[in-house]
Amino acid sequence: MSKDGLNKKVDGLIDKAAGKAKEAAGKATDNRSLEREGKKDQVKGTAKEKTGQAQQNLDSLKNDRR
């Protein structure tokens, strides 16, 4: 298993969690800018998570060929 891929997945999960918190804080305080920033962080986190998973899949395929 690729540590780089795993690290990207973990970073993505952290970004998603932080984004959810920002979005909730933005809604609670009626701060639309913070709410949008939270949504943006969630999208960024999802992208990192998917990239990490893809990297792990590629590494797994490479290891299977050996």
PQR file with spaces between the fields and no chain letter, atoms N, CA, C, O and H, PARSE charges and radii, in Angstrom:
ATOM       1  N    MET     1       0.843   -1.182    0.000 -0.4000 1.5000
ATOM       2  CA   MET     1       0.000    0.000    0.000 -0.0000 2.0000
ATOM       3  C    MET     1       0.885    1.242    0.000  0.5500 1.7000
ATOM       4  O    MET     1       1.890    1.310    0.708 -0.5500 1.4000
ATOM       5  N    SER     2       0.499    2.196   -0.789 -0.4000 1.5000
ATOM       6  CA   SER     2       1.276    3.408   -0.939 -0.0000 2.0000
ATOM       7  C    SER     2       1.055    4.354    0.237  0.5500 1.7000
ATOM       8  O    SER     2      -0.077    4.715    0.559 -0.5500 1.4000
ATOM       9  H    SER     2      -0.317    2.140   -1.364  0.4000 1.0000
ATOM      10  N    LYS     3       2.156    4.745    0.868 -0.4000 1.5000
ATOM      11  CA   LYS     3       2.027    5.708    1.962 -0.0000 2.0000
ATOM      12  C    LYS     3       1.646    7.076    1.418  0.5500 1.7000
ATOM      13  O    LYS     3       0.901    7.814    2.062 -0.5500 1.4000
ATOM      14  H    LYS     3       3.075    4.452    0.607  0.4000 1.0000
ATOM      15  N    ASP     4       2.154    7.422    0.229 -0.4000 1.5000
ATOM      16  CA   ASP     4       1.796    8.702   -0.373 -0.0000 2.0000
ATOM      17  C    ASP     4       0.299    8.758   -0.654  0.5500 1.7000
ATOM      18  O    ASP     4      -0.358    9.762   -0.379 -0.5500 1.4000
ATOM      19  H    ASP     4       2.760    6.822   -0.294  0.4000 1.0000
ATOM      20  N    GLY     5      -0.229    7.676   -1.200 -0.4000 1.5000
ATOM      21  CA   GLY     5      -1.655    7.629   -1.482 -0.0000 2.0000
ATOM      22  C    GLY     5      -2.476    7.692   -0.207  0.5500 1.7000
ATOM      23  O    GLY     5      -3.500    8.372   -0.149 -0.5500 1.4000
ATOM      24  H    GLY     5       0.305    6.860   -1.423  0.4000 1.0000
ATOM      25  N    LEU     6      -2.022    6.984    0.806 -0.4000 1.5000
ATOM      26  CA   LEU     6      -2.725    6.998    2.089 -0.0000 2.0000
ATOM      27  C    LEU     6      -2.679    8.384    2.705  0.5500 1.7000
ATOM      28  O    LEU     6      -3.676    8.865    3.244 -0.5500 1.4000
ATOM      29  H    LEU     6      -1.190    6.432    0.759  0.4000 1.0000
ATOM      30  N    ASN     7      -1.511    9.029    2.625 -0.4000 1.5000
ATOM      31  CA   ASN     7      -1.385   10.389    3.163 -0.0000 2.0000
ATOM      32  C    ASN     7      -2.337   11.353    2.456  0.5500 1.7000
ATOM      33  O    ASN     7      -2.954   12.206    3.095 -0.5500 1.4000
ATOM      34  H    ASN     7      -0.701    8.638    2.188  0.4000 1.0000
ATOM      35  N    LYS     8      -2.450   11.214    1.136 -0.4000 1.5000
ATOM      36  CA   LYS     8      -3.365   12.084    0.390 -0.0000 2.0000
ATOM      37  C    LYS     8      -4.803   11.828    0.804  0.5500 1.7000
ATOM      38  O    LYS     8      -5.594   12.762    0.932 -0.5500 1.4000
ATOM      39  H    LYS     8      -1.949   10.522    0.617  0.4000 1.0000
ATOM      40  N    LYS     9      -5.144   10.560    1.014 -0.4000 1.5000
ATOM      41  CA   LYS     9      -6.505   10.231    1.440 -0.0000 2.0000
ATOM      42  C    LYS     9      -6.797   10.841    2.813  0.5500 1.7000
ATOM      43  O    LYS     9      -7.870   11.404    3.032 -0.5500 1.4000
ATOM      44  H    LYS     9      -4.502    9.800    0.910  0.4000 1.0000
ATOM      45  N    VAL    10      -5.851   10.728    3.721 -0.4000 1.5000
ATOM      46  CA   VAL    10      -6.030   11.289    5.063 -0.0000 2.0000
ATOM      47  C    VAL    10      -6.132   12.809    4.996  0.5500 1.7000
ATOM      48  O    VAL    10      -6.988   13.405    5.649 -0.5500 1.4000
ATOM      49  H    VAL    10      -4.980   10.271    3.543  0.4000 1.0000
ATOM      50  N    ASP    11      -5.265   13.436    4.212 -0.4000 1.5000
ATOM      51  CA   ASP    11      -5.339   14.896    4.037 -0.0000 2.0000
ATOM      52  C    ASP    11      -6.705   15.296    3.492  0.5500 1.7000
ATOM      53  O    ASP    11      -7.286   16.297    3.911 -0.5500 1.4000
ATOM      54  H    ASP    11      -4.569   12.952    3.681  0.4000 1.0000
ATOM      55  N    GLY    12      -7.204   14.509    2.562 -0.4000 1.5000
ATOM      56  CA   GLY    12      -8.513   14.799    1.995 -0.0000 2.0000
ATOM      57  C    GLY    12      -9.611   14.693    3.030  0.5500 1.7000
ATOM      58  O    GLY    12     -10.508   15.535    3.070 -0.5500 1.4000
ATOM      59  H    GLY    12      -6.733   13.696    2.221  0.4000 1.0000
ATOM      60  N    LEU    13      -9.554   13.680    3.860 -0.4000 1.5000
ATOM      61  CA   LEU    13     -10.559   13.524    4.912 -0.0000 2.0000
ATOM      62  C    LEU    13     -10.501   14.675    5.909  0.5500 1.7000
ATOM      63  O    LEU    13     -11.535   15.147    6.384 -0.5500 1.4000
ATOM      64  H    LEU    13      -8.825   12.995    3.827  0.4000 1.0000
ATOM      65  N    ILE    14      -9.292   15.124    6.221 -0.4000 1.5000
ATOM      66  CA   ILE    14      -9.126   16.258    7.130 -0.0000 2.0000
ATOM      67  C    ILE    14      -9.717   17.522    6.503  0.5500 1.7000
ATOM      68  O    ILE    14     -10.428   18.275    7.170 -0.5500 1.4000
ATOM      69  H    ILE    14      -8.453   14.741    5.835  0.4000 1.0000
ATOM      70  N    ASP    15      -9.422   17.753    5.218 -0.4000 1.5000
ATOM      71  CA   ASP    15      -9.972   18.924    4.527 -0.0000 2.0000
ATOM      72  C    ASP    15     -11.495   18.887    4.500  0.5500 1.7000
ATOM      73  O    ASP    15     -12.154   19.910    4.689 -0.5500 1.4000
ATOM      74  H    ASP    15      -8.845   17.142    4.676  0.4000 1.0000
ATOM      75  N    LYS    16     -12.051   17.694    4.261 -0.4000 1.5000
ATOM      76  CA   LYS    16     -13.508   17.567    4.229 -0.0000 2.0000
ATOM      77  C    LYS    16     -14.113   17.877    5.600  0.5500 1.7000
ATOM      78  O    LYS    16     -15.124   18.574    5.690 -0.5500 1.4000
ATOM      79  H    LYS    16     -11.516   16.863    4.108  0.4000 1.0000
ATOM      80  N    ALA    17     -13.506   17.366    6.653 -0.4000 1.5000
ATOM      81  CA   ALA    17     -14.015   17.614    8.002 -0.0000 2.0000
ATOM      82  C    ALA    17     -13.918   19.097    8.357  0.5500 1.7000
ATOM      83  O    ALA    17     -14.854   19.669    8.916 -0.5500 1.4000
ATOM      84  H    ALA    17     -12.685   16.800    6.580  0.4000 1.0000
ATOM      85  N    ALA    18     -12.796   19.706    8.034 -0.4000 1.5000
ATOM      86  CA   ALA    18     -12.625   21.134    8.303 -0.0000 2.0000
ATOM      87  C    ALA    18     -13.628   21.949    7.487  0.5500 1.7000
ATOM      88  O    ALA    18     -14.177   22.940    7.969 -0.5500 1.4000
ATOM      89  H    ALA    18     -12.036   19.241    7.581  0.4000 1.0000
ATOM      90  N    GLY    19     -13.854   21.525    6.267 -0.4000 1.5000
ATOM      91  CA   GLY    19     -14.823   22.214    5.415 -0.0000 2.0000
ATOM      92  C    GLY    19     -16.231   22.131    5.966  0.5500 1.7000
ATOM      93  O    GLY    19     -16.976   23.110    5.931 -0.5500 1.4000
ATOM      94  H    GLY    19     -13.408   20.720    5.876  0.4000 1.0000
ATOM      95  N    LYS    20     -16.595   20.971    6.471 -0.4000 1.5000
ATOM      96  CA   LYS    20     -17.924   20.815    7.071 -0.0000 2.0000
ATOM      97  C    LYS    20     -18.072   21.723    8.281  0.5500 1.7000
ATOM      98  O    LYS    20     -19.122   22.332    8.486 -0.5500 1.4000
ATOM      99  H    LYS    20     -15.989   20.176    6.499  0.4000 1.0000
ATOM     100  N    ALA    21     -17.012   21.811    9.085 -0.4000 1.5000
ATOM     101  CA   ALA    21     -17.042   22.682   10.261 -0.0000 2.0000
ATOM     102  C    ALA    21     -17.181   24.152    9.847  0.5500 1.7000
ATOM     103  O    ALA    21     -17.961   24.897   10.441 -0.5500 1.4000
ATOM     104  H    ALA    21     -16.159   21.316    8.919  0.4000 1.0000
ATOM     105  N    LYS    22     -16.423   24.561    8.831 -0.4000 1.5000
ATOM     106  CA   LYS    22     -16.519   25.943    8.347 -0.0000 2.0000
ATOM     107  C    LYS    22     -17.905   26.236    7.800  0.5500 1.7000
ATOM     108  O    LYS    22     -18.488   27.286    8.069 -0.5500 1.4000
ATOM     109  H    LYS    22     -15.789   23.956    8.349  0.4000 1.0000
ATOM     110  N    GLU    23     -18.423   25.287    7.025 -0.4000 1.5000
ATOM     111  CA   GLU    23     -19.754   25.485    6.455 -0.0000 2.0000
ATOM     112  C    GLU    23     -20.792   25.634    7.569  0.5500 1.7000
ATOM     113  O    GLU    23     -21.649   26.515    7.505 -0.5500 1.4000
ATOM     114  H    GLU    23     -17.949   24.434    6.807  0.4000 1.0000
ATOM     115  N    ALA    24     -20.716   24.779    8.583 -0.4000 1.5000
ATOM     116  CA   ALA    24     -21.661   24.850    9.702 -0.0000 2.0000
ATOM     117  C    ALA    24     -21.511   26.167   10.459  0.5500 1.7000
ATOM     118  O    ALA    24     -22.507   26.780   10.841 -0.5500 1.4000
ATOM     119  H    ALA    24     -20.020   24.063    8.634  0.4000 1.0000
ATOM     120  N    ALA    25     -20.281   26.598   10.674 -0.4000 1.5000
ATOM     121  CA   ALA    25     -20.045   27.870   11.362 -0.0000 2.0000
ATOM     122  C    ALA    25     -20.590   29.031   10.535  0.5500 1.7000
ATOM     123  O    ALA    25     -21.166   29.974   11.076 -0.5500 1.4000
ATOM     124  H    ALA    25     -19.472   26.100   10.363  0.4000 1.0000
ATOM     125  N    GLY    26     -20.402   28.951    9.224 -0.4000 1.5000
ATOM     126  CA   GLY    26     -20.917   29.991    8.342 -0.0000 2.0000
ATOM     127  C    GLY    26     -22.435   30.065    8.380  0.5500 1.7000
ATOM     128  O    GLY    26     -23.012   31.152    8.396 -0.5500 1.4000
ATOM     129  H    GLY    26     -19.934   28.184    8.785  0.4000 1.0000
ATOM     130  N    LYS    27     -23.078   28.904    8.394 -0.4000 1.5000
ATOM     131  CA   LYS    27     -24.542   28.881    8.471 -0.0000 2.0000
ATOM     132  C    LYS    27     -25.019   29.430    9.810  0.5500 1.7000
ATOM     133  O    LYS    27     -25.981   30.195    9.870 -0.5500 1.4000
ATOM     134  H    LYS    27     -22.610   28.020    8.380  0.4000 1.0000
ATOM     135  N    ALA    28     -24.334   29.032   10.884 -0.4000 1.5000
ATOM     136  CA   ALA    28     -24.742   29.441   12.230 -0.0000 2.0000
ATOM     137  C    ALA    28     -24.598   30.951   12.440  0.5500 1.7000
ATOM     138  O    ALA    28     -25.371   31.561   13.179 -0.5500 1.4000
ATOM     139  H    ALA    28     -23.553   28.410   10.835  0.4000 1.0000
ATOM     140  N    THR    29     -23.609   31.538   11.788 -0.4000 1.5000
ATOM     141  CA   THR    29     -23.349   32.969   11.969 -0.0000 2.0000
ATOM     142  C    THR    29     -23.848   33.806   10.794  0.5500 1.7000
ATOM     143  O    THR    29     -23.614   35.013   10.738 -0.5500 1.4000
ATOM     144  H    THR    29     -22.981   31.042   11.188  0.4000 1.0000
ATOM     145  N    ASP    30     -24.528   33.163    9.871 -0.4000 1.5000
ATOM     146  CA   ASP    30     -25.023   33.818    8.663 -0.0000 2.0000
ATOM     147  C    ASP    30     -23.886   34.478    7.876  0.5500 1.7000
ATOM     148  O    ASP    30     -24.036   35.570    7.328 -0.5500 1.4000
ATOM     149  H    ASP    30     -24.718   32.183    9.918  0.4000 1.0000
ATOM     150  N    ASN    31     -22.751   33.785    7.836 -0.4000 1.5000
ATOM     151  CA   ASN    31     -21.572   34.267    7.119 -0.0000 2.0000
ATOM     152  C    ASN    31     -21.446   33.448    5.841  0.5500 1.7000
ATOM     153  O    ASN    31     -20.873   32.358    5.846 -0.5500 1.4000
ATOM     154  H    ASN    31     -22.629   32.897    8.281  0.4000 1.0000
ATOM     155  N    ARG    32     -21.977   33.971    4.764 -0.4000 1.5000
ATOM     156  CA   ARG    32     -22.007   33.233    3.497 -0.0000 2.0000
ATOM     157  C    ARG    32     -20.606   32.964    2.941  0.5500 1.7000
ATOM     158  O    ARG    32     -20.374   31.940    2.299 -0.5500 1.4000
ATOM     159  H    ARG    32     -22.442   34.856    4.760  0.4000 1.0000
ATOM     160  N    SER    33     -19.690   33.878    3.189 -0.4000 1.5000
ATOM     161  CA   SER    33     -18.318   33.693    2.703 -0.0000 2.0000
ATOM     162  C    SER    33     -17.682   32.473    3.372  0.5500 1.7000
ATOM     163  O    SER    33     -17.053   31.654    2.703 -0.5500 1.4000
ATOM     164  H    SER    33     -19.879   34.710    3.711  0.4000 1.0000
ATOM     165  N    LEU    34     -17.843   32.355    4.674 -0.4000 1.5000
ATOM     166  CA   LEU    34     -17.292   31.210    5.401 -0.0000 2.0000
ATOM     167  C    LEU    34     -17.989   29.923    4.977  0.5500 1.7000
ATOM     168  O    LEU    34     -17.358   28.872    4.873 -0.5500 1.4000
ATOM     169  H    LEU    34     -18.354   33.021    5.218  0.4000 1.0000
ATOM     170  N    GLU    35     -19.264   30.010    4.739 -0.4000 1.5000
ATOM     171  CA   GLU    35     -20.025   28.845    4.278 -0.0000 2.0000
ATOM     172  C    GLU    35     -19.507   28.365    2.923  0.5500 1.7000
ATOM     173  O    GLU    35     -19.316   27.166    2.718 -0.5500 1.4000
ATOM     174  H    GLU    35     -19.778   30.864    4.823  0.4000 1.0000
ATOM     175  N    ARG    36     -19.281   29.303    1.995 -0.4000 1.5000
ATOM     176  CA   ARG    36     -18.736   28.950    0.672 -0.0000 2.0000
ATOM     177  C    ARG    36     -17.332   28.378    0.782  0.5500 1.7000
ATOM     178  O    ARG    36     -16.986   27.421    0.089 -0.5500 1.4000
ATOM     179  H    ARG    36     -19.436   30.276    2.161  0.4000 1.0000
ATOM     180  N    GLU    37     -16.523   28.969    1.660 -0.4000 1.5000
ATOM     181  CA   GLU    37     -15.157   28.471    1.853 -0.0000 2.0000
ATOM     182  C    GLU    37     -15.195   27.029    2.371  0.5500 1.7000
ATOM     183  O    GLU    37     -14.386   26.198    1.960 -0.5500 1.4000
ATOM     184  H    GLU    37     -16.803   29.747    2.223  0.4000 1.0000
ATOM     185  N    GLY    38     -16.117   26.744    3.254 -0.4000 1.5000
ATOM     186  CA   GLY    38     -16.265   25.385    3.760 -0.0000 2.0000
ATOM     187  C    GLY    38     -16.643   24.406    2.668  0.5500 1.7000
ATOM     188  O    GLY    38     -16.105   23.301    2.603 -0.5500 1.4000
ATOM     189  H    GLY    38     -16.775   27.420    3.588  0.4000 1.0000
ATOM     190  N    LYS    39     -17.567   24.809    1.811 -0.4000 1.5000
ATOM     191  CA   LYS    39     -17.965   23.939    0.698 -0.0000 2.0000
ATOM     192  C    LYS    39     -16.791   23.703   -0.252  0.5500 1.7000
ATOM     193  O    LYS    39     -16.601   22.600   -0.764 -0.5500 1.4000
ATOM     194  H    LYS    39     -18.005   25.707    1.864  0.4000 1.0000
ATOM     195  N    LYS    40     -16.013   24.757   -0.477 -0.4000 1.5000
ATOM     196  CA   LYS    40     -14.839   24.647   -1.351 -0.0000 2.0000
ATOM     197  C    LYS    40     -13.822   23.675   -0.746  0.5500 1.7000
ATOM     198  O    LYS    40     -13.249   22.852   -1.460 -0.5500 1.4000
ATOM     199  H    LYS    40     -16.168   25.653   -0.061  0.4000 1.0000
ATOM     200  N    ASP    41     -13.602   23.768    0.550 -0.4000 1.5000
ATOM     201  CA   ASP    41     -12.669   22.864    1.223 -0.0000 2.0000
ATOM     202  C    ASP    41     -13.145   21.412    1.131  0.5500 1.7000
ATOM     203  O    ASP    41     -12.325   20.502    1.007 -0.5500 1.4000
ATOM     204  H    ASP    41     -14.068   24.437    1.130  0.4000 1.0000
ATOM     205  N    GLN    42     -14.447   21.190    1.191 -0.4000 1.5000
ATOM     206  CA   GLN    42     -14.979   19.841    1.074 -0.0000 2.0000
ATOM     207  C    GLN    42     -14.718   19.266   -0.315  0.5500 1.7000
ATOM     208  O    GLN    42     -14.372   18.092   -0.450 -0.5500 1.4000
ATOM     209  H    GLN    42     -15.113   21.930    1.292  0.4000 1.0000
ATOM     210  N    VAL    43     -14.882   20.083   -1.334 -0.4000 1.5000
ATOM     211  CA   VAL    43     -14.614   19.637   -2.707 -0.0000 2.0000
ATOM     212  C    VAL    43     -13.122   19.323   -2.867  0.5500 1.7000
ATOM     213  O    VAL    43     -12.750   18.312   -3.464 -0.5500 1.4000
ATOM     214  H    VAL    43     -15.163   21.036   -1.224  0.4000 1.0000
ATOM     215  N    LYS    44     -12.287   20.196   -2.331 -0.4000 1.5000
ATOM     216  CA   LYS    44     -10.841   19.980   -2.390 -0.0000 2.0000
ATOM     217  C    LYS    44     -10.472   18.693   -1.657  0.5500 1.7000
ATOM     218  O    LYS    44      -9.631   17.926   -2.126 -0.5500 1.4000
ATOM     219  H    LYS    44     -12.590   21.017   -1.847  0.4000 1.0000
ATOM     220  N    GLY    45     -11.092   18.463   -0.522 -0.4000 1.5000
ATOM     221  CA   GLY    45     -10.829   17.249    0.238 -0.0000 2.0000
ATOM     222  C    GLY    45     -11.240   15.998   -0.510  0.5500 1.7000
ATOM     223  O    GLY    45     -10.527   14.994   -0.498 -0.5500 1.4000
ATOM     224  H    GLY    45     -11.775   19.086   -0.141  0.4000 1.0000
ATOM     225  N    THR    46     -12.387   16.058   -1.159 -0.4000 1.5000
ATOM     226  CA   THR    46     -12.854   14.912   -1.951 -0.0000 2.0000
ATOM     227  C    THR    46     -11.875   14.625   -3.082  0.5500 1.7000
ATOM     228  O    THR    46     -11.574   13.466   -3.364 -0.5500 1.4000
ATOM     229  H    THR    46     -12.966   16.874   -1.169  0.4000 1.0000
ATOM     230  N    ALA    47     -11.381   15.667   -3.727 -0.4000 1.5000
ATOM     231  CA   ALA    47     -10.418   15.481   -4.820 -0.0000 2.0000
ATOM     232  C    ALA    47      -9.134   14.833   -4.306  0.5500 1.7000
ATOM     233  O    ALA    47      -8.602   13.924   -4.943 -0.5500 1.4000
ATOM     234  H    ALA    47     -11.626   16.609   -3.498  0.4000 1.0000
ATOM     235  N    LYS    48      -8.638   15.290   -3.168 -0.4000 1.5000
ATOM     236  CA   LYS    48      -7.429   14.698   -2.596 -0.0000 2.0000
ATOM     237  C    LYS    48      -7.662   13.234   -2.234  0.5500 1.7000
ATOM     238  O    LYS    48      -6.816   12.375   -2.482 -0.5500 1.4000
ATOM     239  H    LYS    48      -9.070   16.028   -2.651  0.4000 1.0000
ATOM     240  N    GLU    49      -8.819   12.970   -1.645 -0.4000 1.5000
ATOM     241  CA   GLU    49      -9.143   11.606   -1.239 -0.0000 2.0000
ATOM     242  C    GLU    49      -9.179   10.670   -2.452  0.5500 1.7000
ATOM     243  O    GLU    49      -8.629    9.569   -2.410 -0.5500 1.4000
ATOM     244  H    GLU    49      -9.507   13.667   -1.443  0.4000 1.0000
ATOM     245  N    LYS    50      -9.830   11.116   -3.527 -0.4000 1.5000
ATOM     246  CA   LYS    50      -9.923   10.301   -4.745 -0.0000 2.0000
ATOM     247  C    LYS    50      -8.551   10.118   -5.391  0.5500 1.7000
ATOM     248  O    LYS    50      -8.244    9.037   -5.895 -0.5500 1.4000
ATOM     249  H    LYS    50     -10.276   12.010   -3.561  0.4000 1.0000
ATOM     250  N    THR    51      -7.731   11.156   -5.381 -0.4000 1.5000
ATOM     251  CA   THR    51      -6.384   11.069   -5.935 -0.0000 2.0000
ATOM     252  C    THR    51      -5.549   10.065   -5.149  0.5500 1.7000
ATOM     253  O    THR    51      -4.819    9.262   -5.729 -0.5500 1.4000
ATOM     254  H    THR    51      -7.980   12.034   -4.972  0.4000 1.0000
ATOM     255  N    GLY    52      -5.662   10.119   -3.834 -0.4000 1.5000
ATOM     256  CA   GLY    52      -4.942    9.170   -2.998 -0.0000 2.0000
ATOM     257  C    GLY    52      -5.377    7.743   -3.253  0.5500 1.7000
ATOM     258  O    GLY    52      -4.547    6.836   -3.301 -0.5500 1.4000
ATOM     259  H    GLY    52      -6.255   10.772   -3.362  0.4000 1.0000
ATOM     260  N    GLN    53      -6.688    7.537   -3.419 -0.4000 1.5000
ATOM     261  CA   GLN    53      -7.204    6.199   -3.699 -0.0000 2.0000
ATOM     262  C    GLN    53      -6.693    5.702   -5.047  0.5500 1.7000
ATOM     263  O    GLN    53      -6.306    4.541   -5.178 -0.5500 1.4000
ATOM     264  H    GLN    53      -7.362    8.274   -3.380  0.4000 1.0000
ATOM     265  N    ALA    54      -6.693    6.576   -6.044 -0.4000 1.5000
ATOM     266  CA   ALA    54      -6.192    6.192   -7.368 -0.0000 2.0000
ATOM     267  C    ALA    54      -4.720    5.823   -7.305  0.5500 1.7000
ATOM     268  O    ALA    54      -4.288    4.859   -7.937 -0.5500 1.4000
ATOM     269  H    ALA    54      -7.008    7.519   -5.938  0.4000 1.0000
ATOM     270  N    GLN    55      -3.953    6.586   -6.544 -0.4000 1.5000
ATOM     271  CA   GLN    55      -2.530    6.301   -6.407 -0.0000 2.0000
ATOM     272  C    GLN    55      -2.325    4.944   -5.726  0.5500 1.7000
ATOM     273  O    GLN    55      -1.449    4.174   -6.123 -0.5500 1.4000
ATOM     274  H    GLN    55      -4.304    7.368   -6.030  0.4000 1.0000
ATOM     275  N    GLN    56      -3.122    4.658   -4.716 -0.4000 1.5000
ATOM     276  CA   GLN    56      -3.034    3.360   -4.046 -0.0000 2.0000
ATOM     277  C    GLN    56      -3.392    2.226   -5.010  0.5500 1.7000
ATOM     278  O    GLN    56      -2.744    1.179   -5.014 -0.5500 1.4000
ATOM     279  H    GLN    56      -3.833    5.283   -4.394  0.4000 1.0000
ATOM     280  N    ASN    57      -4.417    2.439   -5.818 -0.4000 1.5000
ATOM     281  CA   ASN    57      -4.817    1.422   -6.789 -0.0000 2.0000
ATOM     282  C    ASN    57      -3.711    1.151   -7.805  0.5500 1.7000
ATOM     283  O    ASN    57      -3.438   -0.002   -8.137 -0.5500 1.4000
ATOM     284  H    ASN    57      -4.943    3.290   -5.815  0.4000 1.0000
ATOM     285  N    LEU    58      -3.078    2.211   -8.296 -0.4000 1.5000
ATOM     286  CA   LEU    58      -1.979    2.044   -9.253 -0.0000 2.0000
ATOM     287  C    LEU    58      -0.803    1.316   -8.619  0.5500 1.7000
ATOM     288  O    LEU    58      -0.198    0.440   -9.238 -0.5500 1.4000
ATOM     289  H    LEU    58      -3.300    3.148   -8.027  0.4000 1.0000
ATOM     290  N    ASP    59      -0.486    1.678   -7.394 -0.4000 1.5000
ATOM     291  CA   ASP    59       0.617    1.014   -6.700 -0.0000 2.0000
ATOM     292  C    ASP    59       0.303   -0.466   -6.480  0.5500 1.7000
ATOM     293  O    ASP    59       1.182   -1.321   -6.592 -0.5500 1.4000
ATOM     294  H    ASP    59      -0.977    2.389   -6.891  0.4000 1.0000
ATOM     295  N    SER    60      -0.945   -0.750   -6.171 -0.4000 1.5000
ATOM     296  CA   SER    60      -1.358   -2.138   -5.972 -0.0000 2.0000
ATOM     297  C    SER    60      -1.203   -2.935   -7.264  0.5500 1.7000
ATOM     298  O    SER    60      -0.741   -4.076   -7.243 -0.5500 1.4000
ATOM     299  H    SER    60      -1.659   -0.055   -6.081  0.4000 1.0000
ATOM     300  N    LEU    61      -1.587   -2.337   -8.379 -0.4000 1.5000
ATOM     301  CA   LEU    61      -1.429   -3.003   -9.672 -0.0000 2.0000
ATOM     302  C    LEU    61       0.045   -3.248   -9.993  0.5500 1.7000
ATOM     303  O    LEU    61       0.412   -4.309  -10.500 -0.5500 1.4000
ATOM     304  H    LEU    61      -1.962   -1.410   -8.396  0.4000 1.0000
ATOM     305  N    LYS    62       0.874   -2.268   -9.696 -0.4000 1.5000
ATOM     306  CA   LYS    62       2.318   -2.421   -9.938 -0.0000 2.0000
ATOM     307  C    LYS    62       2.875   -3.564   -9.088  0.5500 1.7000
ATOM     308  O    LYS    62       3.683   -4.360   -9.566 -0.5500 1.4000
ATOM     309  H    LYS    62       0.576   -1.407   -9.284  0.4000 1.0000
ATOM     310  N    ASN    63       2.447   -3.643   -7.843 -0.4000 1.5000
ATOM     311  CA   ASN    63       2.941   -4.696   -6.953 -0.0000 2.0000
ATOM     312  C    ASN    63       2.443   -6.072   -7.381  0.5500 1.7000
ATOM     313  O    ASN    63       3.151   -7.066   -7.219 -0.5500 1.4000
ATOM     314  H    ASN    63       1.790   -2.997   -7.455  0.4000 1.0000
ATOM     315  N    ASP    64       1.234   -6.134   -7.923 -0.4000 1.5000
ATOM     316  CA   ASP    64       0.696   -7.406   -8.387 -0.0000 2.0000
ATOM     317  C    ASP    64       1.456   -7.946   -9.587  0.5500 1.7000
ATOM     318  O    ASP    64       1.516   -9.158   -9.793 -0.5500 1.4000
ATOM     319  H    ASP    64       0.660   -5.326   -8.054  0.4000 1.0000
ATOM     320  N    ARG    65       2.032   -7.059  -10.372 -0.4000 1.5000
ATOM     321  CA   ARG    65       2.772   -7.462  -11.572 -0.0000 2.0000
ATOM     322  C    ARG    65       4.156   -8.003  -11.245  0.5500 1.7000
ATOM     323  O    ARG    65       4.780   -8.663  -12.075 -0.5500 1.4000
ATOM     324  H    ARG    65       1.983   -6.074  -10.205  0.4000 1.0000
ATOM     325  N    ARG    66       4.624   -7.732  -10.069 -0.4000 1.5000
ATOM     326  CA   ARG    66       5.998   -8.140   -9.693 -0.0000 2.0000
ATOM     327  C    ARG    66       6.039   -9.572   -9.307  0.5500 1.7000
ATOM     328  O    ARG    66       7.102  -10.089   -8.963 -0.5500 1.4000
ATOM     329  H    ARG    66       4.117   -7.196   -9.394  0.4000 1.0000
